[in-house]
């Protein structure tokens, strides 16, 4: 079985030191744990919400404008993904 943690290993360990959760291989001897090194889940969520709102506002309007390009770039989705 594969356990995927979106955080970096360092972030997960720091979270555990503060009393939060962190998966350790010792607890799951038959599993592999992969850390995906996602920089900041809150920034990713904000970028996703901005991108989703942009996509929803574009439904039915297939024209690509300079404003929509600006809004896409300003949501920072490319840098977070």
C-alpha positions in Angstrom: 0.0 0.0 0.0 1.2 3.5 -0.8 0.5 6.4 1.6 0.8 9.8 -0.1 1.4 12.9 2.0 1.2 16.1 0.0 3.5 18.0 2.4 7.3 17.9 2.4 8.9 15.5 4.9 10.3 18.5 6.8 6.9 20.1 7.1 5.3 16.9 8.2 8.0 16.4 10.9 7.6 20.0 12.1 3.9 19.5 12.3 4.4 16.4 14.4 6.7 18.4 16.8 3.8 20.8 17.3 1.5 18.0 18.2 0.0 17.4 14.7 -0.1 14.3 12.6 2.7 12.7 10.6 3.0 9.3 9.1 6.1 7.3 9.9 7.2 4.1 8.2 7.7 2.4 11.5 3.9 2.6 12.1 3.1 1.0 8.7 5.6 -1.8 8.1 3.9 -3.0 4.9 3.4 0.5 3.4 5.5 3.0 1.5 5.1 6.7 2.3 5.7 9.3 -0.4 6.0 13.0 0.5 5.0 15.2 -2.5 6.8 18.4 -1.3 3.8 20.6 -1.8 5.1 24.0 -0.5 2.0 25.4 1.2 -1.4 23.8 1.1 -3.2 27.1 1.9 -1.6 28.9 -1.0 -2.5 26.0 -3.3 -6.1 26.0 -2.1 -6.3 29.8 -2.7 -4.9 29.5 -6.2 -7.3 26.6 -7.0 -10.3 28.6 -5.8 -9.2 31.6 -7.9 -8.7 29.4 -10.9 -12.0 27.7 -10.4 -13.8 31.0 -10.2 -12.1 32.2 -13.3 -13.1 29.0 -15.2 -16.7 29.3 -14.0 -16.9 32.9 -15.1 -15.7 31.9 -18.5 -18.3 29.2 -19.1 -20.3 30.2 -22.2 -17.8 32.8 -23.1 -15.1 31.3 -25.3 -13.4 34.5 -26.1 -10.0 34.9 -24.6 -9.3 38.5 -23.5 -6.3 40.2 -22.1 -8.2 40.5 -18.8 -8.9 36.8 -18.6 -5.2 36.1 -19.3 -4.3 38.5 -16.5 -6.7 36.9 -14.1 -5.3 33.4 -14.9 -1.7 34.6 -14.3 -2.7 36.4 -11.1 -4.2 33.3 -9.5 -0.6 31.8 -9.4 -1.9 28.3 -10.3 1.1 27.6 -12.5 3.5 28.3 -9.7 1.6 26.2 -7.2 0.9 23.2 -9.4 
